[in-house]
Amino acid sequence: KNASTYCTWAGHILILAMTFCFKCGLLLLLLSTSCAQKAQEETVTFSLRDYTNLYRKAELKDLQRQMSADQANLEKENEALLNKLRKGQAERQHRREVLPQNWQLLSHEAQGECQFQSGQERAPASYNFTLEFRVFEDDWTAIRLIDAQTIVKNWSVSRRSANHSDSFQEITLGSDTFLMLQPREEAKDAEAWGDHSLVT
């Protein structure tokens, strides 16, 4: 009887185990099917033409964003340049109220001699002049130096070095720096009147 009871209980346990395994297998099958269906629902199929068009649209948007950023940077740079230009114009206008001309005499020096003889009221004199000017703007500028009736020779023009040091470098007179006779606006005694002028 005990052996029969044991076999009965074993049979029941085997049946329960098989039922449980069947349910688990069914559950796993259902889960696998559900996951496969979900993966299929999330997958989108494109043709090569549609993919190419989509890629080009995305690339075009990136280019448009880059162009917008570049345009914004250019506008900032342009605004900065305009502000600098306005500031420079204001400074030039303020300077011209004080110094109407485009140059300023910084220093001048004259060395020479005049020998009078007995009974003479006038005699020729010989001088060496050294003049230092500052030109403000990069514009053509004429600087009147001395009366045109004066006999002059041995002109020498030097320019300060670019690093604003105290050294000067002699330059050759040419198309950008030259000497000329510049007539005056007002004539003296109804005669032509002019000045030796430096144009640079």
Secondary structure as GFF3:
##gff-version 3
##sequence-region A 1 200
A	DSSP	alpha_helix	2	42	.	.	.	ID=ss1
A	DSSP	alpha_helix	48	98	.	.	.	ID=ss2
A	DSSP	beta_strand	103	114	.	.	.	ID=ss3
A	DSSP	beta_strand	125	135	.	.	.	ID=ss4
A	DSSP	beta_strand	142	147	.	.	.	ID=ss5
A	DSSP	beta_strand	158	160	.	.	.	ID=ss6
A	DSSP	beta_strand	168	170	.	.	.	ID=ss7
A	DSSP	beta_strand	178	183	.	.	.	ID=ss8
A	DSSP	beta_strand	194	199	.	.	.	ID=ss9
###
